[in-house]
Amino acid sequence: MRESLEIERSLAAFARTGKGGLIVTASALAVNHRALIINLATQHKLPAVYFQRVFASDGGLISYGPDLIDQFRQAAGYVDRILRGEKLANLPVQGPTKFELVINLKTAKALGLTIPPSIMVRADEVTD
């Protein structure tokens, strides 16, 4: 409850400055309060970019982040190699290799934004 009130106060204060938009980075707080953050960003007409596809699917403007399915596939490959006896020291550290861009056109319209065609063609998914 306290976190929700703090998020509401912070976003309202930021919106009053009239500057820019939000970049919501990966955190448990953002995941736990996803709906609240999305609703407040839209209510205050703040364009926001999120770190995970589900935010754009749930009404956020844009998400850009690692493709989680691809990461799970990479993890499965590691598990396979470990189960076949490969030493952990021989396994390289890997980061995400595939990223996805999701754009929510309904939210863009509600914010009065037009997404440039050059961005639209790069999107992995465009929702209405």
Buried (B, 14 or more C-beta within 10 A) or exposed (E): EEEEEEBBEEBEEBBEEEEEBBEBEEEEBBBEBBEBBBBBBBEBEBBBBBBBBBBBBBBBBBBBBBBBEBBEEBEEEBEEBEEEEEEEEEEEEEEEEEEBBBBBBEBBEBBEBEBEEEEEEEBBEBEE
